């Protein structure tokens, strides 16, 4: 059973953004430390936010899988574009 936010897209979306921001902060700290090798330039949340919200609203596992793959593809393309 998912947590109690699964039915509230506004709360789920806010939590997704907050999680992204925390992970980005950790990534940046790791990159600055110089202890973890090199890092690609991170994507902007705005680049994936529509897909994240679409994923949050999807009900079927196959739909979530398809959207998840779109998110990964978008990240890959954006990282390539950022060089």
C-alpha positions in Angstrom: 0.0 0.0 0.0 1.4 3.4 -1.0 1.7 6.2 1.6 -1.3 8.4 2.2 -0.3 11.0 -0.4 -0.8 8.8 -3.4 -4.4 10.1 -3.9 -3.4 13.8 -3.5 -1.5 14.9 -6.6 -0.7 18.3 -5.2 1.0 16.9 -2.1 2.7 14.2 -4.1 4.0 16.7 -6.6 5.3 18.9 -3.8 7.0 16.0 -2.2 8.6 15.0 -5.5 10.0 18.5 -5.9 11.3 18.6 -2.4 12.9 15.2 -2.9 14.5 16.3 -6.1 15.9 19.4 -4.4 17.4 17.4 -1.5 19.0 14.9 -3.9 20.4 17.7 -6.0 21.8 19.3 -2.9 23.5 16.0 -1.9 24.8 15.6 -5.5 26.3 19.1 -5.4 27.9 18.5 -2.0 29.5 15.3 -3.3 30.7 17.0 -6.5 32.3 19.8 -4.5 34.1 17.4 -2.1 36.1 15.9 -5.0 35.9 12.5 -3.3 33.4 10.9 -5.7 34.8 11.3 -9.2 33.2 13.5 -11.9 29.5 14.3 -12.3 27.5 15.3 -15.3 25.6 18.6 -15.1 22.3 18.0 -13.4 19.0 18.4 -15.2 16.6 21.1 -14.1 13.4 20.0 -12.4 11.4 22.0 -14.9 12.8 19.6 -17.6 11.0 16.6 -16.1 8.3 18.1 -13.9 5.5 17.5 -16.4 6.5 13.9 -16.7 6.8 13.5 -12.9 3.3 14.8 -12.5 2.1 12.5 -15.3 3.8 9.6 -13.5 2.2 10.6 -10.2 -1.2 10.6 -11.7 -0.9 7.3 -13.6 -2.9 4.4 -12.1 -1.6 1.4 -14.0 1.8 -0.1 -13.5 2.4 -0.3 -17.3 1.6 3.4 -17.6 4.0 4.2 -14.8 6.7 2.1 -16.5 6.2 3.9 -19.8 6.3 7.3 -18.2 9.4 6.3 -16.1 11.2 5.4 -19.3 10.2 8.8 -20.8 11.7 10.5 -17.7 15.0 8.6 -18.1 15.1 9.4 -21.8 14.5 13.0 -21.1 17.3 13.2 -18.5 19.7 11.4 -20.9 18.9 13.9 -23.7 19.1 16.9 -21.5 22.5 15.8 -20.1 23.7 15.4 -23.6 22.4 18.9 -24.5 24.1 20.4 -21.4 27.4 18.9 -22.5 
